[in-house]
Structure formats: structure tokens, C-alpha cells
Amino acid sequence: MNEQGATVTKKYWNTFYKQNVNLPKSSFCSKVQETLTSESFVVDIGCGSARDTFAFASGGIDAIGIDGSEEAINLNKSKAKELHLPSEVSFVTLDLCKSSDLKSLFEELKIQGLEKRKHFVLYLRFLLHAVDDKTEKTLLDTISDVFPQGTRFAAEFRTKEDEQLNKIYDNHYRRFVDTDRFIPDLESKGFEINSFFKGTGLSIYKGEDPFLARVFATKR
Ligand SMILES: C[S@@+](CC[C@H](N)C(=O)[O-])C[C@H]1O[C@@H](n2cnc3c(N)ncnc32)[C@H](O)[C@@H]1O
């Protein structure tokens, strides 16, 4: 994606979140919640309206939501003040393609997490198909450089098998991820795959049943 494409995408998401999107937690969030303990610290990368970040925090899990849309992050910050959550939740606006900003934030989180003896869970729902190859690479390289051994990775995203299926199309950037490329890539960044599944029936919304992958991995 060139600079112009990135600006258009950012504008799309800011307009989208202005409508004050209020969705229940995702089915992927429920799946991940089953694996968490009170020591978990969820880093929700591309959190959007924070439907899942708030669900983690409501369940007593510390969480941070990161997104490039300042509109979404400002709304999330206001909502967090209104809700009396049993755990710490915070939000940061950050463009994931800015590798030095990303690295600084991750380093800061690593220090906080180690001080509080937390176990990181990097959570990426519907994020990987919303960014381009270059941003995916920057993100995975930075994750690999910074986060400690034992860090867990949980991602749900559209795969190339989804490209031909019917969609509610609203003309925003979408990339269909080739899992034959993605899985070895993640392994090459020091992650061991714990489980990998792809198919339909995972996240049906407004009659659309996307072909998705779910990947769980742990940093070696
Ligand atoms: C499909 S939404 C997913 C939101 C949320 N995870 C969910 O499941 O509802 C994709 C999100 O990625 C964010 N995003 C896209 N490109 C980004 C970038 N370069 N940096 C940061 N966030 C980005 C968008 O702002 C949007 O909130």
C-alpha cells in the first residue's frame, strides 16, 4: 500500500468508527478467553472498537488496545472511563507500519509486563487481512525482536480461500492471506505453532460466512 492508500484506509476506519460501532465480543475472543489466566496480559493489536479488549478486561484480564484510528481509540478511552472494569485497560493510537514507534511501544509493554510478572498474549483479530504485506512484516519482525520467550500469539484472519466467497463489500482495503506462506513465516520468526485451523462457520455476520484461519503459537 502506498502513502495515498494508507491515508485512504485510515480515513475509512475513522469514518467507520465515527458511527460508534457497538458490537458484542467475537467468537474468537471467547475461544481465546478459555486459555487465559489472571497473569495474562492481552495486547489487542488492531483493536478497532475494542469489542474484544473490553471483553478481556471485563473478565479480569489486563489488556491494551492498539489501533491506527484515533477516532476509535478516543471513543475507547472515553468508554473505559465510564466502565468500572475489574482490571487495567488502556488504549494507544499507533500506525503499525511505523516500525520505530511500534518498537518503542512494545519495549515499554515488555518492561511493564516483566515488572508485573505477566504473560503476554498478542491478539490479532481481523487485523492481518486489513494491513499490507509490508506492515505484516514490520509487525512480525518487531514482535519477534521484542517479546520474550513464552509470549503467545493468537490470530484470526481472512485467507486466500475467502477471496471468491460472497461478501458484504464496502470498498475498503483487504488482503487475503496465503497460509502456506504465513505459517512458515511465523515459524521463521521464532514461533512454534500450537494449533492452526482454517475454514468457514467461525464468524458469521449479517449472513456472511467468511473463510478464516485461526492460528495459535508460542514464542520459543
Ligand atoms: C477489521 S478491523 C478489526 C477490528 C477488531 N479487531 C475487531 O475484530 O472488531 C481492522 C482494524 O485494523 C486497523 N488498522 C488497519 N491498518 C492499520 C495500521 N496500519 N495500523 C494500525 N491499525 C490499523 C483499523 O483501524 C481497524 O480498526
The ligand as an SDF file (V2000), in Angstrom:
LIG
                    3D

 27 29  0  0  0  0  0  0  0  0999 V2000
  -11.4190   -5.2810   10.5050 C   0  0  0  0  0  0  0  0  0  0  0  0
  -10.9390   -4.1660   11.7700 S   0  0  0  0  0  0  0  0  0  0  0  0
  -10.7990   -5.2610   13.1730 C   0  0  0  0  0  0  0  0  0  0  0  0
  -11.1320   -4.5980   14.4850 C   0  0  0  0  0  0  0  0  0  0  0  0
  -11.2350   -5.5350   15.6780 C   0  0  0  0  0  0  0  0  0  0  0  0
  -10.0300   -6.2900   15.9070 N   0  0  0  0  0  0  0  0  0  0  0  0
  -12.4210   -6.4760   15.5380 C   0  0  0  0  0  0  0  0  0  0  0  0
  -12.2160   -7.6830   15.4310 O   0  0  0  0  0  0  0  0  0  0  0  0
  -13.5620   -5.9780   15.5440 O   0  0  0  0  0  0  0  0  0  0  0  0
   -9.2420   -3.8110   11.3570 C   0  0  0  0  0  0  0  0  0  0  0  0
   -8.5940   -2.7500   12.2460 C   0  0  0  0  0  0  0  0  0  0  0  0
   -7.2290   -2.5990   11.8590 O   0  0  0  0  0  0  0  0  0  0  0  0
   -6.8810   -1.2310   11.9950 C   0  0  0  0  0  0  0  0  0  0  0  0
   -5.7220   -0.9500   11.1120 N   0  0  0  0  0  0  0  0  0  0  0  0
   -5.6400   -1.1290    9.7670 C   0  0  0  0  0  0  0  0  0  0  0  0
   -4.4300   -0.7460    9.3260 N   0  0  0  0  0  0  0  0  0  0  0  0
   -3.7210   -0.3380   10.4190 C   0  0  0  0  0  0  0  0  0  0  0  0
   -2.4020    0.1660   10.6160 C   0  0  0  0  0  0  0  0  0  0  0  0
   -1.5490    0.3300    9.5990 N   0  0  0  0  0  0  0  0  0  0  0  0
   -2.0280    0.5000   11.8780 N   0  0  0  0  0  0  0  0  0  0  0  0
   -2.8780    0.3360   12.9080 C   0  0  0  0  0  0  0  0  0  0  0  0
   -4.1320   -0.1420   12.7870 N   0  0  0  0  0  0  0  0  0  0  0  0
   -4.5530   -0.4740   11.5650 C   0  0  0  0  0  0  0  0  0  0  0  0
   -8.1360   -0.4820   11.5690 C   0  0  0  0  0  0  0  0  0  0  0  0
   -8.1620    0.8460   12.0620 O   0  0  0  0  0  0  0  0  0  0  0  0
   -9.2360   -1.3850   12.1220 C   0  0  0  0  0  0  0  0  0  0  0  0
   -9.6640   -0.9440   13.3930 O   0  0  0  0  0  0  0  0  0  0  0  0
  1  2  1  0
  2  3  1  0
  2 10  1  0
  3  4  1  0
  4  5  1  0
  5  6  1  0
  5  7  1  0
  7  8  2  0
  7  9  1  0
 10 11  1  0
 11 12  1  0
 11 26  1  0
 12 13  1  0
 13 14  1  0
 13 24  1  0
 14 15  1  0
 14 23  1  0
 15 16  2  0
 16 17  1  0
 17 18  1  0
 17 23  2  0
 18 19  1  0
 18 20  2  0
 20 21  1  0
 21 22  2  0
 22 23  1  0
 24 25  1  0
 24 26  1  0
 26 27  1  0
M  CHG  2   2   1   9  -1
M  END
$$$$
